[in-house]
Amino acid sequence: MWGISYWIVPIFSSLVWLAMLLAMLITWVTEGSPHYASMDPRQHIAYISDVGAEGLKPLFIAMSAVTVVTFDLAFIFERWLRHTGRLVRNVSITQKLLSFLSLVAAIAGAAGLILLTIFDTLRHPHLHNCFLILFIGGYILSAIFICAEYQRLGIHFREHAILRYSFWIKLFFILVELALAIAFGVTHNQGKYNAAAVLEWIIALIFFFYVLSFFIDFMPAVRAKHHQSHETEMDVAMEQGDAPSGGNFYRDGAVNGVSNGFANGYANGRTNGYTDIYPNDRGINGDAYYPGGYAQNMKATEPVPA
């Protein structure tokens, strides 16, 4: 049931992002927390962008690109699975529009991250800040559209608790990241660069958990795939006239013994068994005995020819 499937995509994306953050932070610490050229003289804690603008720029570009490209693929897969019915379908044009807008916003956020890694804070500070806003804003907007879509899906499919869980996770991400992004902007503009740097690392870490949370959205598709595969096996077995090993289930709960019982044993029990096996048994008052409480005036039938 837990074979390689769509759920691995957001997990892979989140782990790539986390590995990049750890590599950059550990590098900065092990090098003695150097003061990079892009840092303000009063600044002692490096921004992620400060580390990425120096020797780790190739890693910053490559791993950021892998993260957002694969993460955006998760949005595409989710849309496809809803279209094919592996996930609950969108039941209105509004829901489909919200799903499309969440994908567009996610693509914008991905473009912002890739561009901010290329136009680093050392050589292109103004462009870098613009793309940073695009990155954060894009994914916050994407989460808002997803929340709106899942809220409407949850109304129509109340039996799917996973929609509620996913809704609350994404709502939490929106509220926390929005608050932290505002705090980051305020502290940065006030020249409190160390506090802003800490907030930036926290924002990046929460983004890791946000990306990771998308794997739960694909869990119903895993169960649907397992169910469809099981039905396919049963269809093949029925066409071949064989049951799965051990007399397992046929569709609608029929098993090998029951199906053969209706075809052979039950029919022969009605025709041969009741008249041939018990012809001399007598019940109360001398009447013929019929297993299962059949009426006493039930007529015997001729044996079925072999």
KOLPA-152795 format. One record per residue (C-alpha): x, z, y; residue in one letter. Coordinates in steps of 0.2 Angstrom, whole numbers, plus 5000, padded with zeros to 4 digits. Layout:
BEGIN
XZYA
...
***
This chain:
BEGIN
500050005000M
501450045012W
502449885009G
503249785024I
501849745036S
501449725054Y
501649915057W
503549895055I
503649795072V
503249935084P
504350055074I
505749935074F
505549905093S
505550095097S
507050125086L
508049985095V
507550065112W
508050235106L
509750175099A
510150095116M
509750255126L
510750365114L
512250235115A
512250235134M
512050425136L
513350465123I
514550345130T
514350415148W
514550595141V
516050555130T
516950465144E
516850625154G
515350585164S
516250465176P
515650425193H
515250235193Y
515350125208A
513450095209S
513150285211M
512950375227D
514350495232P
513150645231R
512650585214Q
513250675198H
512050615185I
512050425181A
510550325181Y
510250215165I
510550065176S
512250135182D
512850145164V
512149975161G
512949895176A
514649935169E
515549905152G
513849925142L
512949785151K
512949665136P
512249805125L
510949845139F
510349665140I
510349625122A
509449785116M
508249785130S
507749605126A
507549645108V
506449795112T
505149715123V
505149545114V
504649625097T
503549755106F
502549605114D
502449525097L
501449685092A
500149645105F
500049465098I
499849525080F
498549655085E
497549515094R
497749405078W
497149545066L
495649575076R
495249395076H
495449385057T
494449545054G
495949645047R
495649755062L
493949795069V
493349635079R
493049635097N
491149625099V
491049565118S
491949445130I
492449595140T
493449665126Q
494349505122K
494749485141L
495449665141L
496549625126S
497149465134F
497549555151L
498449695141S
499549555133L
499849475150V
500349635158A
501549675144A
502349515145I
502649545164A
503349715160G
504549635147A
505149505160A
505449645172G
506549745160L
507549595155I
507849535173L
508349705179L
509649715165T
510349545171I
510249585190F
511149755189D
511049895201T
512849865206L
512849685211R
510949655215H
510249825220P
508649755229H
508149635215L
508549765202H
507349885210N
505949755211C
506149715193F
506149905189L
504449915197I
503849765188L
504349835171F
503550005174I
502049945182G
501749805169G
501749925155Y
500650055164I
499349915168L
499449855150S
499050035144A
497650045155I
496849885149F
497149935131I
496250105134C
494850015142A
494749895127E
494850045114Y
493550145123Q
492350005121R
492749975103L
492550155100G
490750155106I
490350015094H
491350085079F
491250265080R
491650285062E
493450225065H
494250385072A
495950295074I
495250205089L
494950375097R
496750435093Y
497550285100S
496450295115F
497050465119W
498850435116I
498850285128K
497950385141L
499250515140F
500550385142F
499750315157I
499450485166L
501250555162V
502150395166E
501250365182L
501550545188A
503450535183L
503550365191A
502850425207I
504050575206A
505550465203F
505150355218G
504950505229V
506550595224T
507550435225H
506950395242N
507250565248Q
509050555242G
508850675227K
509750565216Y
510150685202N
508350735200A
507850555201A
509150515187A
508450645176V
506650585178L
507250405174E
507950465157W
506350555154I
505250405158I
506350295146A
506150425132L
504250435134I
504250245133F
505050265116F
503550375110F
502350255118Y
503050105108V
503150205092L
501350255093S
500750075091F
501150085072F
499550185070I
498450045077D
499049935062F
498550065048M
496849995046P
497549825043A
498649895029V
497149965020R
496149805023A
497549705015K
497649825000H
495749804998H
495749614999Q
497249604987S
496249714974H
494749604976E
495749454973T
496449524957E
494749564951M
494049384955D
495549314945V
495149434930A
493349384930M
493649204930E
494849224916Q
493649334906G
494949474905D
494849644913A
496449724921P
497449824909S
496649984903G
494849914906G
494949944925N
493549904937F
492749744940Y
491849714957R
490349824960D
490949954948G
490649864932A
491949894918V
492449804903N
491549924891G
489949914901V
489949724904S
490249704885N
488949844881G
487649754890F
488049584882A
488349644865N
488149834861G
486549864872Y
485749704866A
486149734848N
485649914850G
483949854856R
483649724843T
484649774828N
485149954831G
483350024834Y
482549924820T
483949914807D
484950074810I
483450194811Y
482050104801P
481750254789N
481950394802D
480350484806R
479950584821G
478550714823I
476850674814N
477750544804G
477950414818D
479550304819A
480950384828Y
481650284843Y
483250344852P
483050374871G
481250414870G
480550244868Y
478650224866A
478050244848Q
477150084848N
478649984852M
478749834840K
480249804830A
481049634833T
482049524821E
483849544820P
484949434831V
485849304821P
487749334821A
***
